[in-house]
């Protein structure tokens, strides 16, 4: 299902080392990760974009914000073209086409299962040089300027609207929602973010230390009390398992748990088919990108070879003295080396993709087995709770029948009292 994720941070001259903004540009546009780079009012190629960003940083005041960087999760339900259109639509709406920006889509290799986009906004009007987005302003200043009070929340709302519009245009029923599950009225325990490092530690059967931390907003997160000393992967899988068996708290416990188990297996098979499809598409995009890079490089090298060949009278003289033949031999040797280089790049790509396929298959098997294990644990816990509740109710019924009076109970939902006979007359829990 489509998920909502938007992270907003900034890079400033007073808060970061010189060149941090251009280094970020280099990171997000690296060829191994970015399948597509889109930019407006600034270069899209890595080298020119870095030089442009360094010039912008140097021309800013000493305490200026250089760029706002935003990361969003792209809906996996959209194809590569639709995701690129969504990225451009979001950036255009945010900047009103007045602010330089660059975006890099990461959906190759390991990111095939986690497509996302990196944005870098340089908040300077291309005509006046004044700020347009004003994401660093206080709520009061933003209100005075007629903007949404909270800049980050405005970005979140804009992304939600743009992504849902893209899903609707694609004919997909899925929608993303920036609100919490509780605000949406969904009775489900929220999971926690599990990144690639935590997943790798889980595969290696390692549990990192659980400690108190602070998030980007300065809030204290007491992880030891939250995860009970378990790894993030185990903690998150336990949450997923509890959500799966939550619906089993009814009179038909065994049937409900069996149905939830079958639904989990069906979901795992569907997820595996979708994952394989995304991996295949990502591999094809990576091959096409390598073909384009090699074609551009070959064109430049052919032009350089042509410049080496002497022309006119110089060429005629070189031909007479035999120097032209030597130049041709040098060019031919260079062409052989280039062909070997290109072939080596293809072999490296094939090897890397094969390793990624094997790793992804092992990861799916590992985490599917982990889901099954946590499901069984949570189902046993729920069964024990239902059994204990049934035993307590039976004991209270027996005590009430011996006393000859119906015992009265407090209803936890609305505070009203009702007779014990009515409470105990419901159908039994469990098989």
C-alpha positions as a printed Julia matrix, in Angstrom:
431×3 Matrix{Float64}:
   0.0     0.0     0.0
   1.06    3.59   -0.54
   2.76    5.05    2.51
   3.23    8.63    3.63
   6.72    9.86    4.39
   8.21   13.35    4.12
  11.34   14.55    5.85
  12.4    18.21    5.78
  15.8    19.56    6.89
  18.01   22.46    5.93
  21.67   23.28    5.34
  22.92   26.69    6.47
  26.21   28.53    6.33
  26.27   29.0    10.12
  25.2    25.41   10.94
  27.21   23.38    8.42
  30.73   23.28    7.04
  31.43   25.1     3.77
  30.55   22.98    0.74
  28.0    20.84    2.58
  25.23   21.86    0.17
  27.23   20.93   -2.93
  28.3    17.66   -1.28
  24.61   16.88   -0.75
  23.98   17.55   -4.43
  26.79   15.16   -5.33
  25.33   12.49   -3.03
  21.73   12.6    -4.29
  22.69   12.77   -8.0
  25.27    9.97   -8.01
  24.69    7.71  -11.07
  24.56    4.46   -9.09
  21.49    5.69   -7.18
  19.64    8.27   -9.28
  17.65    6.92  -12.2
  16.48   10.4   -13.17
  17.52   13.95  -12.27
  15.1    16.84  -12.8
  16.03   20.48  -12.25
  14.72   23.96  -12.9
  16.65   27.26  -12.96
  19.88   25.38  -12.13
  22.08   22.7   -13.76
  20.96   19.07  -13.57
  24.36   17.42  -14.13
  26.35   16.68  -10.98
  29.52   18.69  -11.67
  27.89   21.91  -12.92
  25.23   21.67  -10.19
  27.91   21.45   -7.49
  29.81   24.44   -8.87
  26.59   26.44   -9.14
  25.68   25.58   -5.54
  29.14   26.61   -4.26
  28.75   29.97   -6.01
  25.32   30.46   -4.45
  26.66   29.62   -1.0
  29.56   32.02   -1.33
  27.26   34.86   -2.37
  24.93   34.34    0.62
  25.24   36.11    3.94
  27.13   34.34    6.72
  24.04   33.1     8.57
  21.92   32.32    5.5
  20.1    29.08    4.82
  21.7    27.64    1.7
  19.15   24.96    0.75
  16.1    23.16    2.08
  16.36   19.44    1.51
  13.28   17.24    1.39
  12.94   13.46    1.09
   9.62   11.86    0.13
   8.55    8.25   -0.3
   7.25    7.71   -3.83
   4.17    5.49   -4.24
   5.2     2.05   -5.47
   1.82    1.84   -7.21
   3.05    4.34   -9.83
   5.43    3.46  -12.64
   8.71    5.27  -13.34
   7.17    7.84  -15.71
   4.3     8.62  -13.33
   6.71    9.02  -10.42
   8.82   11.48  -12.42
   5.69   13.48  -13.31
   4.7    13.52   -9.63
   8.14   14.79   -8.58
   8.03   17.61  -11.12
   4.43   18.53  -10.2
   5.26   18.73   -6.49
   8.38   20.85   -7.01
   6.57   23.18   -9.41
   3.7    23.72   -6.98
   6.05   24.35   -4.05
   8.3    26.78   -5.91
   5.69   28.38   -8.21
   8.45   28.02  -10.84
  10.27   30.98   -9.26
  12.89   29.11   -7.2
  15.85   26.95   -8.34
  15.52   23.3    -7.42
  16.87   19.88   -8.27
  15.32   16.48   -7.59
  16.83   13.0    -7.85
  14.71    9.87   -8.04
  16.24    6.83   -6.34
  14.65    3.56   -7.46
  17.58    1.43   -8.61
  19.16   -1.61   -6.99
  18.2    -1.92   -3.33
  15.97    1.16   -3.69
  13.75   -0.71   -6.15
  11.61   -1.72   -3.14
  11.88    1.72   -1.56
  11.49    4.34   -4.31
  12.01    7.84   -3.0
  13.02   11.29   -4.18
  15.49   13.85   -2.83
  14.76   17.54   -3.36
  17.09   20.5    -2.87
  15.38   23.9    -2.93
  17.44   27.1    -3.18
  14.96   29.65   -1.79
  15.86   32.65   -3.92
  13.62   34.16   -6.58
  15.45   33.85   -9.91
  14.44   37.41  -10.85
  14.47   39.4    -7.61
  16.78   37.3    -5.42
  14.25   37.45   -2.58
  12.97   34.47   -0.62
   9.76   32.85   -1.84
   9.21   29.72    0.24
  10.33   31.32    3.53
  10.47   27.93    5.24
  12.87   29.3     7.88
  10.46   32.05    8.99
   8.57   31.93   12.27
   4.83   31.25   12.35
   4.16   34.94   12.98
   6.24   36.08    9.99
   4.69   33.47    7.73
   1.2    34.58    8.73
   2.09   38.19    7.97
   3.27   37.09    4.53
  -0.02   35.29    3.92
   1.56   31.84    4.11
   0.69   28.72    6.07
   1.99   29.15    9.66
   4.16   26.04    9.65
   6.42   25.63    6.64
   7.08   21.93    7.12
   3.38   21.17    7.61
   2.66   23.1     4.42
   5.13   20.89    2.56
   3.46   17.81    4.06
  -0.01   18.95    2.98
   1.22   19.81   -0.51
   2.9    16.43   -0.95
  -0.21   14.59    0.25
  -2.38   16.43   -2.27
   0.04   16.0    -5.19
   0.62   12.29   -4.51
  -3.1    11.53   -4.18
  -3.82   13.44   -7.4
  -1.16   11.32   -9.16
  -2.66    8.09   -7.78
  -6.11    9.19   -8.93
  -4.87   10.01  -12.44
  -3.23    6.58  -12.59
  -6.56    4.94  -11.71
  -5.26    3.58   -8.42
  -7.55    3.31   -5.35
  -4.72    3.83   -2.84
  -4.3     7.14   -1.06
  -1.74    8.52    1.4
  -2.65   10.41    4.59
  -0.27   12.56    6.62
  -2.42   12.22    9.77
  -1.73    9.67   12.5
  -3.7     6.41   12.61
  -5.6     7.67   15.64
  -6.61   10.86   13.83
  -7.76    8.74   10.88
  -9.9     6.6    13.17
  -7.94    3.43   12.38
  -7.69    0.93   15.24
  -4.17   -0.23   14.56
  -0.96    0.07   16.53
   1.48    2.28   14.6
   4.76    0.71   13.58
   8.21    2.25   13.79
  10.65    3.09   11.03
  13.1     0.28   10.25
  15.97    1.39    8.04
  18.45   -0.67    6.01
  21.02   -0.73    8.83
  18.51   -2.19   11.29
  17.41   -4.81    8.74
  21.02   -5.82    8.12
  21.65   -6.16   11.87
  18.56   -8.36   12.14
  19.84  -10.63    9.37
  23.13  -10.91   11.28
  21.2   -11.71   14.5
  22.59   -8.61   16.22
  20.65   -6.4    18.64
  21.97   -2.84   18.91
  21.79   -1.16   22.35
  18.44    0.49   23.06
  18.95    3.95   24.51
  17.21    7.26   25.06
  17.47    9.57   22.03
  16.22   12.92   20.77
  14.5    13.44   17.43
  14.89   16.42   15.1
  12.26   18.38   17.03
  14.08   17.98   20.35
  11.6    15.45   21.73
  12.97   12.72   23.96
  12.32    9.16   22.79
  12.76    6.55   25.53
  13.46    3.51   23.38
  14.17    1.09   26.28
  10.6     1.61   27.49
   9.16    1.34   23.99
  10.9    -1.67   22.5
  11.74   -3.59   25.67
  15.36   -3.99   24.63
  14.45   -5.74   21.36
  15.81   -4.76   17.98
  13.8    -2.34   15.84
  13.01   -5.16   13.41
  11.71   -7.49   16.14
   9.75   -4.68   17.77
   8.15   -3.66   14.48
   7.34   -7.27   13.51
   5.66   -7.77   16.89
   3.5    -4.71   16.22
   2.53   -6.06   12.79
   1.68   -9.44   14.3
  -0.48   -7.85   17.01
  -2.34   -5.86   14.38
  -2.96   -9.04   12.38
  -4.45  -10.98   15.32
  -6.32   -7.96   16.71
  -9.43   -9.0    14.78
  -9.25  -12.46   16.32
 -10.54  -11.23   19.68
 -14.02  -12.66   19.17
 -16.04  -15.78   19.77
 -14.55  -17.71   16.84
 -10.92  -17.45   17.92
  -9.45  -20.41   16.03
 -11.28  -19.6    12.8
 -10.31  -15.92   13.03
  -6.63  -16.7    13.66
  -6.62  -19.22   10.82
  -8.12  -16.65    8.48
  -5.58  -14.03    9.56
  -2.78  -16.57    8.96
  -3.99  -17.32    5.43
  -4.35  -13.61    4.71
  -0.77  -13.06    5.87
   0.52  -15.85    3.57
  -1.45  -14.46    0.63
  -0.1   -10.98    1.33
   3.46  -12.31    1.46
   3.02  -14.01   -1.94
   1.53  -10.86   -3.45
   4.32   -8.72   -2.0
   6.9   -11.11   -3.41
   5.38  -10.91   -6.91
   5.31   -7.11   -6.71
   8.88   -7.02   -5.4
  10.13   -9.16   -8.27
   8.34   -6.91  -10.76
   9.91   -3.78   -9.25
  13.36   -5.39   -9.23
  13.05   -6.31  -12.91
  11.95   -2.78  -13.84
  14.8    -1.26  -11.81
  17.36   -3.51  -13.51
  16.06   -2.52  -16.94
  16.26    1.18  -16.04
  19.83    0.71  -14.8
  20.81   -0.97  -18.08
  19.25    1.81  -20.13
  21.09    4.42  -18.08
  24.42    2.65  -18.63
  23.73    2.5   -22.37
  23.04    6.25  -22.44
  26.17    7.09  -20.42
  28.34    4.95  -22.66
  26.78    6.43  -25.8
  27.43   10.01  -24.61
  31.0     9.11  -23.66
  31.64    7.34  -26.98
  30.41   10.39  -28.88
  32.79   12.67  -26.97
  35.71   10.28  -27.44
  35.02    9.95  -31.18
  35.06   13.73  -31.5
  38.37   13.85  -29.61
  39.83   11.19  -31.94
  38.77   13.19  -34.96
  40.52   16.27  -33.6
  43.73   14.27  -33.24
  43.77   13.44  -36.96
  45.78   16.12  -38.81
  43.91   18.01  -41.51
  44.89   19.98  -44.61
  48.53   20.54  -45.43
  49.66   19.27  -42.02
  47.78   16.07  -42.63
  49.36   15.66  -46.04
  52.86   16.18  -44.61
  52.19   13.77  -41.71
  51.01   11.21  -44.21
  54.18   11.54  -46.26
  56.5    11.12  -43.28
  54.42    8.26  -41.77
  53.32   10.1   -38.67
  49.65    9.95  -39.65
  49.79    6.15  -39.57
  51.19    6.22  -36.05
  48.35    8.5   -34.94
  45.82    6.07  -36.43
  47.46    3.2   -34.58
  47.22    5.14  -31.3
  43.56    5.86  -31.93
  42.85    2.18  -32.72
  44.57    1.04  -29.5
  42.56    3.61  -27.52
  39.35    2.32  -29.12
  40.21   -1.26  -28.12
  40.82   -0.15  -24.53
  37.51    1.72  -24.5
  35.66   -1.33  -25.79
  37.24   -3.43  -23.03
  36.29   -0.78  -20.49
  32.67   -0.73  -21.67
  32.48   -4.52  -21.55
  33.91   -4.51  -18.02
  31.22   -2.03  -16.96
  28.52   -4.35  -18.26
  30.04   -7.32  -16.47
  30.2    -5.33  -13.23
  26.56   -4.34  -13.65
  25.47   -7.93  -14.27
  27.44   -9.14  -11.24
  26.03   -6.43   -9.0
  22.45   -7.08  -10.13
  22.84  -10.83   -9.58
  24.14  -10.19   -6.06
  21.26   -7.81   -5.37
  18.71  -10.37   -6.6
  20.17  -13.05   -4.35
  20.29  -10.71   -1.37
  16.7    -9.56   -1.93
  15.45  -13.15   -2.19
  17.22  -14.11    1.06
  15.86  -11.01    2.78
  12.29  -11.8     1.73
  12.58  -15.35    3.02
  14.14  -14.19    6.28
  11.56  -11.51    7.02
   8.62  -13.67    5.92
   9.75  -16.33    8.4
  10.15  -13.6    11.02
   6.57  -12.46   10.4
   5.3   -16.02   10.84
   7.23  -16.47   14.08
   5.92  -13.24   15.58
   2.39  -14.07   14.43
   2.5   -17.37   16.34
   3.85  -15.65   19.45
   1.15  -12.96   19.45
  -1.58  -15.51   18.68
  -0.51  -17.61   21.67
  -0.54  -14.5    23.86
  -4.03  -13.58   22.7
  -5.27  -17.13   23.22
  -3.92  -17.06   26.76
  -5.65  -13.74   27.43
  -8.97  -15.08   26.12
  -8.58  -18.29   28.11
  -7.83  -16.37   31.3
 -10.8   -14.07   30.71
 -13.1   -17.06   30.16
 -11.83  -18.74   33.32
 -12.39  -15.6    35.39
 -15.9   -15.2    34.02
 -16.73  -18.83   34.83
 -15.45  -18.42   38.38
 -17.53  -15.26   38.92
 -20.63  -16.96   37.48
 -20.18  -19.84   39.91
 -19.78  -17.47   42.85
 -22.87  -15.53   41.79
 -24.99  -18.69   41.51
 -23.91  -19.88   44.99
 -24.84  -16.56   46.61
 -28.29  -16.64   45.0
 -27.94  -13.03   43.86
 -26.89  -11.73   40.47
 -23.62   -9.91   40.87
 -23.38   -6.44   39.4
 -20.5    -5.28   37.27
 -19.14   -1.94   36.19
 -19.13   -1.43   32.43
 -15.77    0.15   31.57
 -17.09    1.79   28.43
 -19.82    4.1    29.74
 -19.71    3.75   33.54
 -23.23    2.28   33.82
 -24.0    -0.75   35.97
 -25.72   -3.84   34.64
 -26.62   -7.24   36.0
 -24.05   -9.99   36.09
 -26.45  -12.43   34.43
 -26.66  -10.17   31.36
 -22.85   -9.9    31.21
 -22.28  -13.63   31.57
 -25.03  -14.64   29.16
 -22.91  -13.76   26.1
 -21.42  -16.5    24.0
 -18.18  -18.06   25.2
 -14.84  -16.9    23.9
 -12.6   -19.38   22.22
 -13.32  -22.81   20.8
